[in-house]
Amino acid sequence: MTLTAAAAVQQVLLAIGLGGWLPGWQPWPYLLAAAPAWLIARPYWPRVLGSWPFWSKSVDLLRRVPVWAFAAAVLALATGVWAALQDDEPYIGHEEAVYANKARSWQDGTPDAGWGVYRPIGLPALGRIALALHGDVGALRATTLVLALFTLSVTYLAASHWTTPRQAVVTMLLLLSGLGFLRRVPEFLNDIGSTGLLLIVVLLLIRAQEKAGSRALLIAPFVILAAFYLRYGVVGNLLAIAVAAVLVYGPRAWLVRRWHLIVAGATLFAGLVPHFLYAIHVTGSPLGVILYATEQAERDFIGDGLVYYLAIFPYRLAGDLGAVVMTAGLVVTWLALRRIRRARDELRGTPMRDNRRRAFLGTASLFIFVVLGIATDGEPRFVYLPVILLTTLGVQYIAEMTTHWAPQALLAIASLAGITIFGTTQVVAHGAMPGPTGLSHSTVPVARQLSSKGPCLLVTGYEPEVGWYSGCNAVTYTQYGQMTPPRNTKISFILFERGRLQPDAAGLQRLIGSQPHTSRTIQTDGPLGTSTVITLTPKVPRAPQ
């Protein structure tokens, strides 16, 4: 109880902005430490929960409120958090700028600085629509607010089908309270939106197995295509989901739906034909873009992403409270797999159906960590789907363990999750965002001063964001060294006192060569320090005598 109270007090202090005493504004995992003690004290749960008349009265009062109102309140809370965090990170970041530049290039023809062939087109397409309505960063980020609300809504829909609507609301709160998820809600990225689509795929696969005559498999390829074109990285998720589906339900359970599988496969292939043709054009192979995307992973060795996930699991993914619930989800997975193994029978009756579903959700989650951990580098935003699945299972398991007192227990979890959302918002604002925002205080002033009415090219280690705020094309020093400098273009080299990916004096001289140039310094308030800008002076051909 003491550790639980400390966790609650800690979140209250964070929520009111008094988290500066914590290193990096990172809360201590009190609940993870308290969880074993709660398990040992399980026989006393009814006595503890029953001794809180306030919770019982609150449950009776809240039962009068329709559950959709709670779901709508969570969506409204997410919108408020999104809006509040915009002031703490007003400038567009590195990854955001890549997609933003592409969206703007489709709108007005400006260069798509930082874009690569391995980037999916879905997010820039949505950004192009947003920029047509209003041409600023806020419009782009409003697009991803819609995607975040979409994913939270799908979480509610899926969790309601697998558990109960009220448990689904608790799952939504826990997801929003996690640092890994909330950190990316304000940004123009594709990870949250693609997660919602993947969750629909999982929901359709389960529906295909649990409802006789279901045509869910015929809908699945359209959702898969939407997820793929929004984010190519969903391929690893889909592979893990497919393997888990075959292992848990068995090949025969899918073969009885072979005609639906054939039609779904043909539809999926037809939808991928444009991508295959594009990949052949730019790489020479239909799978070239996907393989190239994998090669872009910033990893030291194959599997270091998996080591990263093991190191941060589950606390850094879902926060203190969410971590406990995710751990409960792992326990559910193990119990379900054990029951299925003991049964040694086909899918019969509701209890076995539930075990199959739980085993599938948990196994798919674990496989996603393994597949993505091997295929790419590790980041929390890559694994939102297993966080949602394990959280859903964990909420259901806690409700079952507390039996008659489940409403009180879930209310306590929801209440702490609600407070944690405000605490995590402060952690994001004061712990996670100052770094990127401070960096922009160096790059943005320089980029804006180098804006030009004519063709311009900036060479820098911060090419996407510099390209966005200058309107120029931008490349790295390595890319510039491998290209033929464009003619009739104003070319500038940007160096910072403490910049990254910059050549030394000799390397810079090789890039400049004998080309006449001018040099100037630009003072900035950011951590990169003073910037030196070297601009090449184009040679003017002599007039004929």
Buried (B, 14 or more C-beta within 10 A) or exposed (E): EEBBEBBBEBBBBBBEEEBEEBEEBBBBBBBBBBBEEBEEEEEEBBEBBEEBEEBBEBBEEBEEEEBEEBBBBBBEBBBEBBBBBBEBBEBBBBBBBBBBBBBBBBBEEBBBBBBEEBBBBBBBBBBBBBBEEEEEBEBBBBBBBEBBBBBBBBBBBBBBBBBBBBBBBBBBBBBBBBBBBBBBBBBBBBBBBBBBBBBBBBBBBBBBBBEEEBBBBBBBBBBBBBBBBBBBBBBBBBBBBBBBBEBBBEEEBBEEBEEBBEBBEEBBEEBBEEBBEBBBEEBEEBEBBBEBBBEEBEBEEEBBBBBBBEEBBBBBBBBBBBBBBBBBBBBBBEBBBEBBEEBEEEBEEEEBBBBBBBBBBBBBBBBBBBBBBBBBBBBBBBBBBBBBBBBBBBBBBBBEBBEEBBBBBBBBBBBBBBBBBBBBBBBBBBBBBBEBBBBBBBBBBBBEEBEBEEBBBBBBBBBBBBBBBBBBBBBBBEEBEEEEEEEEBBBBBBBBEEBEEBBEEEEBEEBBEEEEBEEEEBEBEBBBBBBBBBBBEEEEEEEEE
